[in-house]
Every structure is written in C-alpha cells, then in structure tokens.
Amino acid sequence: MKKTKTERLSDALEKIDDGLSSLKEIADEIEEARDSMSGTNLENTERYQRYDEAADTLQQACDEIESAKDEAGNVEL
C-alpha cells in the first residue's frame, strides 16, 4: 500500500532527527577533544583551531537543520 504524503513527511522528519542526533554526537565529541586541549601547549596548534572551527560549524548546522525541521513539521497536509 502506498504511503500518504503525511506518512512520508513523518518518515522524512524521523530521518532528519536521526541525522541530527548523529551530527550532535559528532559535534560533542569534537568539542570534548578541543576542550581537553585547552590550557595545554596544544591550545595554540592547528589541530585545536580545526576542532574549534569544526565544533562551531557543526553547531551552527545543527541549529539550522533543527529550525528547518521545525518548519517542515508545521506543514499541514
């Protein structure tokens, strides 16, 4: 049986949630790695800088995805 548009939208939103959860997990791991370098001689390295930028970028992406998901979730069919 073919799924309705509402069911397909619900499925898509669940997939977005799964992906968002994975992104947040990765962002948290990167933040932890970056934070473990803080206050050490590693804080002034290129690796620290990359982790810092990656953490910020992933957090921003998560925020934008969450906002878009909320908008899509408000669609009435």
C-alpha positions as CSV (number, residue, x, y, z in Angstrom):
1,M,0.0,0.0,0.0
2,K,1.3,3.4,-0.9
3,K,2.1,5.8,1.9
4,T,0.2,9.0,2.2
5,K,2.0,12.3,2.0
6,T,1.6,12.8,5.7
7,E,3.2,9.4,6.4
8,R,6.1,10.2,4.1
9,L,6.6,13.6,5.7
10,S,6.6,11.9,9.1
11,D,9.2,9.4,7.9
12,A,11.4,12.1,6.5
13,L,11.2,14.1,9.7
14,E,12.3,11.0,11.7
15,K,15.2,10.5,9.3
16,I,16.2,14.2,9.9
17,D,16.0,13.6,13.6
18,D,18.3,10.6,13.3
19,G,20.8,12.5,11.2
20,L,20.6,15.5,13.5
21,S,21.3,13.2,16.5
22,S,24.4,11.8,14.8
23,L,25.7,15.3,13.9
24,K,25.2,16.5,17.5
25,E,27.0,13.4,18.8
26,I,30.0,14.2,16.5
27,A,29.9,17.9,17.5
28,D,30.0,16.9,21.2
29,E,33.0,14.6,20.6
30,I,34.9,17.3,18.7
31,E,34.1,19.8,21.5
32,E,35.3,17.4,24.1
33,A,38.6,16.8,22.2
34,R,39.0,20.6,21.8
35,D,38.3,21.2,25.4
36,S,40.8,18.6,26.5
37,M,43.4,20.6,24.7
38,S,42.5,23.9,26.4
39,G,45.1,25.1,28.9
40,T,47.8,23.0,27.4
41,N,50.5,23.6,24.8
42,L,48.1,22.1,22.2
43,E,45.8,25.0,22.5
44,N,47.9,27.0,20.0
45,T,48.1,24.3,17.4
46,E,46.5,24.0,14.0
47,R,44.6,20.9,15.2
48,Y,43.0,22.9,18.1
49,Q,42.0,25.6,15.6
50,R,40.4,23.0,13.2
51,Y,38.5,21.4,16.1
52,D,37.3,24.8,17.2
53,E,36.1,25.7,13.8
54,A,34.5,22.3,13.2
55,A,32.6,22.5,16.5
56,D,31.3,25.9,15.7
57,T,30.3,24.9,12.1
58,L,28.6,21.7,13.2
59,Q,26.7,23.5,16.0
60,Q,25.5,26.1,13.5
61,A,24.5,23.4,11.0
62,C,22.6,21.6,13.7
63,D,20.7,24.8,14.7
64,E,19.8,25.4,11.0
65,I,18.7,21.8,10.4
66,E,16.6,21.9,13.6
67,S,15.0,25.1,12.5
68,A,14.2,23.7,9.0
69,K,12.8,20.5,10.5
70,D,10.5,22.5,12.8
71,E,9.3,24.5,9.8
72,A,8.7,21.3,7.8
73,G,6.9,19.8,10.8
74,N,4.4,22.6,10.8
75,V,3.3,21.9,7.3
76,E,-0.4,20.9,7.2
77,L,-1.5,18.4,4.6
